[in-house]
Amino acid sequence: MGVVHHANYLVWFEAARSEFCRAKGIDYKQMEADGLILPMAESHCRYLKPAFYEDELTIKTWVISLKRSVLHIGYEALRNDVLLASGETVQLLVGSGDMRPRSFPEVIAAKFTGQYSTEIT
């Protein structure tokens, strides 16, 4: 069909989220070494228009909210400023050993909540 499979949007959102964290100075590998992980609790994607093979897309990423142990991130997938899809993910900060919720350390919370968004192409 020449249309990008719908599951790719969630993969692109994950890549954008990883770049977003790097750009904000959040070292996920260090978080894991400190015993903290961010498993996915929810993911949503609204498909508005199709992306086609060979399209160059931009994925915008920003923090919607951060509360104690819950990180809510928003995404937009665009082709030449045309919105193709939008989505959200919810992740929980938990201890890697016991999987119990943890509060975000202040230094990490401040990096997530600073006025910043990122785009990847």
Secondary structure by P-SEA (a helix, b strand, c coil): ccccccaaaaaaaaaaaaaaaaaacccaaaaaaacccccccbbbbbbcccccccbbbbbbbbbccccccbbbbbbbbbccccccccbbbbbbbbbccccccccccaaaaaaaacccccccc
